[in-house]
Amino acid sequence: MNKKTKVIILRYLISFIIFLIVWIILHFSFENLENPYKAMISAGIMAILSPRIKEYETQSEKKMQVMWIFLRKPISI
């Protein structure tokens, strides 16, 4: 596997974990909230908190940059 594939898998794994955490918090906090509403709220919060991947091109090669709300500086890969 190349670096790009590993980063994309890690991004989706982190997104899924964030979704599950938010879902569980909503499940135990609001017992009367229906499942579709929990899913929409969890997906919205997951979209905000998930890491972003940008590709940019330098003179020598394409590079990837991972930006996340929890990190101050982007990580170049």
MDAnalysis code that builds the backbone (N, CA, C; Angstrom):
import MDAnalysis as mda
import numpy as np

u = mda.Universe.empty(231, n_residues=77, atom_resindex=np.repeat(np.arange(77), 3), trajectory=True)
u.add_TopologyAttr("name", ["N", "CA", "C"] * 77)
u.add_TopologyAttr("resid", np.arange(1, 78))
u.add_TopologyAttr("resname", ["MET", "ASN", "LYS", "LYS", "THR", "LYS", "VAL", "ILE", "ILE", "LEU", "ARG", "TYR", "LEU", "ILE", "SER", "PHE", "ILE", "ILE", "PHE", "LEU", "ILE", "VAL", "TRP", "ILE", "ILE", "LEU", "HIS", "PHE", "SER", "PHE", "GLU", "ASN", "LEU", "GLU", "ASN", "PRO", "TYR", "LYS", "ALA", "MET", "ILE", "SER", "ALA", "GLY", "ILE", "MET", "ALA", "ILE", "LEU", "SER", "PRO", "ARG", "ILE", "LYS", "GLU", "TYR", "GLU", "THR", "GLN", "SER", "GLU", "LYS", "LYS", "MET", "GLN", "VAL", "MET", "TRP", "ILE", "PHE", "LEU", "ARG", "LYS", "PRO", "ILE", "SER", "ILE"])
u.atoms.positions = np.array([
    [0.839, -1.180, 0.000],
    [0.000, 0.000, 0.000],
    [0.882, 1.241, 0.000],
    [0.462, 2.212, -0.768],
    [1.219, 3.453, -0.772],
    [0.705, 4.395, 0.317],
    [1.381, 5.515, 0.473],
    [1.049, 6.452, 1.547],
    [-0.359, 7.019, 1.416],
    [-0.748, 7.316, 0.196],
    [-2.061, 7.922, -0.024],
    [-3.177, 6.989, 0.443],
    [-3.061, 5.719, 0.147],
    [-4.068, 4.747, 0.554],
    [-4.125, 4.631, 2.071],
    [-2.978, 4.613, 2.720],
    [-2.938, 4.515, 4.178],
    [-3.572, 5.733, 4.832],
    [-3.301, 6.910, 4.304],
    [-3.866, 8.137, 4.868],
    [-5.380, 8.168, 4.681],
    [-5.856, 7.751, 3.532],
    [-7.297, 7.748, 3.282],
    [-8.008, 6.740, 4.192],
    [-7.421, 5.567, 4.383],
    [-8.009, 4.576, 5.292],
    [-8.035, 5.117, 6.716],
    [-6.957, 5.753, 7.140],
    [-6.903, 6.344, 8.477],
    [-7.947, 7.445, 8.639],
    [-8.145, 8.234, 7.607],
    [-9.148, 9.303, 7.665],
    [-10.552, 8.739, 7.843],
    [-10.899, 7.714, 7.073],
    [-12.226, 7.119, 7.196],
    [-12.404, 6.400, 8.533],
    [-11.348, 5.808, 9.043],
    [-11.410, 5.161, 10.346],
    [-11.653, 6.186, 11.456],
    [-10.952, 7.308, 11.407],
    [-11.156, 8.375, 12.392],
    [-12.573, 8.936, 12.272],
    [-13.051, 9.130, 11.065],
    [-14.408, 9.637, 10.864],
    [-15.444, 8.685, 11.444],
    [-15.264, 7.399, 11.218],
    [-16.193, 6.403, 11.741],
    [-16.182, 6.395, 13.268],
    [-15.010, 6.506, 13.870],
    [-14.909, 6.534, 15.331],
    [-15.596, 7.772, 15.894],
    [-15.405, 8.920, 15.257],
    [-16.080, 10.147, 15.699],
    [-17.592, 9.978, 15.591],
    [-18.060, 9.396, 14.491],
    [-19.492, 9.155, 14.311],
    [-20.050, 8.287, 15.430],
    [-19.348, 7.197, 15.761],
    [-19.822, 6.302, 16.812],
    [-19.839, 6.976, 18.179],
    [-18.828, 7.760, 18.473],
    [-18.774, 8.449, 19.761],
    [-19.941, 9.418, 19.895],
    [-20.191, 10.193, 18.860],
    [-21.301, 11.153, 18.904],
    [-22.635, 10.417, 18.991],
    [-22.775, 9.318, 18.240],
    [-24.009, 8.529, 18.270],
    [-24.270, 8.006, 19.691],
    [-23.243, 7.469, 20.331],
    [-23.404, 6.922, 21.681],
    [-23.757, 8.025, 22.677],
    [-23.117, 9.174, 22.553],
    [-23.443, 10.299, 23.438],
    [-24.898, 10.717, 23.255],
    [-25.344, 10.818, 22.008],
    [-26.739, 11.185, 21.751],
    [-27.705, 10.106, 22.238],
    [-27.319, 8.859, 22.097],
    [-28.191, 7.757, 22.501],
    [-28.455, 7.784, 24.006],
    [-27.415, 8.030, 24.792],
    [-27.588, 8.029, 26.233],
    [-28.071, 9.368, 26.782],
    [-27.857, 10.446, 26.056],
    [-28.299, 11.764, 26.523],
    [-29.763, 12.029, 26.198],
    [-30.179, 11.679, 24.990],
    [-31.547, 11.932, 24.533],
    [-32.201, 10.611, 24.148],
    [-32.863, 9.976, 25.101],
    [-33.446, 8.663, 24.850],
    [-34.647, 8.730, 23.909],
    [-35.354, 9.848, 23.867],
    [-36.546, 9.965, 23.015],
    [-36.223, 10.382, 21.585],
    [-34.976, 10.680, 21.296],
    [-34.583, 11.106, 19.957],
    [-34.579, 9.899, 19.024],
    [-35.225, 10.028, 17.872],
    [-35.336, 8.913, 16.922],
    [-34.009, 8.692, 16.194],
    [-33.829, 7.475, 15.663],
    [-32.577, 7.090, 15.025],
    [-32.198, 7.952, 13.820],
    [-33.116, 8.323, 12.914],
    [-32.691, 9.153, 11.778],
    [-32.137, 10.518, 12.221],
    [-32.701, 11.075, 13.271],
    [-32.208, 12.361, 13.764],
    [-30.827, 12.208, 14.410],
    [-30.631, 11.113, 15.124],
    [-29.314, 10.836, 15.700],
    [-28.273, 10.709, 14.588],
    [-28.651, 10.030, 13.511],
    [-27.718, 9.834, 12.397],
    [-27.377, 11.156, 11.718],
    [-28.380, 12.006, 11.515],
    [-28.115, 13.299, 10.859],
    [-27.238, 14.190, 11.726],
    [-27.519, 14.244, 13.007],
    [-26.723, 15.065, 13.921],
    [-25.303, 14.516, 14.012],
    [-25.166, 13.202, 14.129],
    [-23.841, 12.576, 14.214],
    [-23.035, 12.810, 12.945],
    [-23.684, 12.716, 11.785],
    [-22.985, 12.929, 10.515],
    [-22.539, 14.383, 10.372],
    [-23.368, 15.314, 10.801],
    [-22.978, 16.725, 10.728],
    [-21.788, 17.040, 11.609],
    [-21.811, 16.544, 12.827],
    [-20.685, 16.781, 13.738],
    [-19.443, 16.055, 13.243],
    [-19.613, 14.857, 12.693],
    [-18.479, 14.118, 12.146],
    [-17.837, 14.879, 10.980],
    [-18.658, 15.484, 10.134],
    [-18.125, 16.229, 8.986],
    [-17.297, 17.428, 9.449],
    [-17.680, 18.027, 10.556],
    [-16.935, 19.175, 11.071],
    [-15.631, 18.728, 11.733],
    [-15.658, 17.634, 12.472],
    [-14.506, 17.209, 13.264],
    [-13.534, 16.283, 12.536],
    [-13.883, 15.780, 11.367],
    [-13.023, 14.839, 10.650],
    [-11.833, 15.553, 10.015],
    [-10.719, 14.827, 9.865],
    [-9.556, 15.426, 9.202],
    [-9.804, 15.631, 7.706],
    [-9.168, 16.642, 7.154],
    [-9.279, 16.945, 5.725],
    [-7.951, 16.600, 5.048],
    [-8.045, 16.098, 3.839],
    [-6.853, 15.758, 3.065],
    [-6.837, 16.614, 1.814],
    [-5.728, 17.314, 1.609],
    [-5.552, 18.122, 0.403],
    [-4.328, 17.624, -0.345],
    [-4.449, 17.596, -1.644],
    [-3.315, 17.247, -2.490],
    [-2.827, 18.489, -3.198],
    [-1.536, 18.693, -3.197],
    [-0.976, 19.811, -3.931],
    [0.270, 19.338, -4.657],
    [0.607, 20.075, -5.682],
    [1.703, 19.656, -6.539],
    [2.891, 20.589, -6.375],
    [4.052, 20.016, -6.118],
    [5.287, 20.782, -6.067],
    [6.008, 20.588, -7.400],
    [7.168, 21.162, -7.504],
    [7.910, 21.017, -8.755],
    [8.354, 19.575, -8.986],
    [8.602, 18.845, -7.916],
    [9.120, 17.496, -8.082],
    [8.045, 16.400, -8.031],
    [6.988, 16.597, -7.212],
    [6.007, 15.532, -7.046],
    [4.705, 16.069, -6.465],
    [3.728, 15.172, -6.361],
    [2.483, 15.506, -5.671],
    [2.653, 15.185, -4.192],
    [2.163, 16.061, -3.357],
    [2.236, 15.846, -1.917],
    [0.837, 15.942, -1.335],
    [0.683, 15.348, -0.168],
    [-0.599, 15.385, 0.527],
    [-0.422, 16.145, 1.837],
    [-1.493, 16.778, 2.234],
    [-1.484, 17.566, 3.455],
    [-2.732, 17.188, 4.256],
    [-2.545, 16.828, 5.513],
    [-3.649, 16.468, 6.388],
    [-3.893, 17.639, 7.342],
    [-5.113, 18.150, 7.300],
    [-5.490, 19.257, 8.178],
    [-6.601, 18.758, 9.086],
    [-6.489, 19.099, 10.370],
    [-7.469, 18.666, 11.339],
    [-7.709, 19.791, 12.316],
    [-8.926, 19.885, 12.821],
    [-9.297, 20.964, 13.726],
    [-8.502, 20.869, 15.037],
    [-8.051, 19.672, 15.416],
    [-7.334, 19.471, 16.661],
    [-5.834, 19.730, 16.535],
    [-5.327, 19.891, 15.334],
    [-3.914, 20.176, 15.117],
    [-3.734, 21.612, 14.667],
    [-2.708, 22.260, 15.180],
    [-2.477, 23.663, 14.818],
    [-1.900, 23.800, 13.409],
    [-0.947, 22.950, 13.083],
    [-0.294, 23.034, 11.781],
    [-0.657, 21.816, 10.940],
    [-0.785, 21.992, 9.635],
    [-1.065, 20.834, 8.774],
    [0.138, 19.904, 8.694],
    [-0.127, 18.628, 8.504],
    [0.919, 17.614, 8.379],
    [1.126, 17.336, 6.894],
    [2.345, 17.499, 6.416],
    [2.649, 17.197, 5.022],
    [3.152, 15.761, 4.907],
    [2.589, 15.062, 3.940],
    [2.989, 13.664, 3.731],
    [3.541, 13.516, 2.335],
])
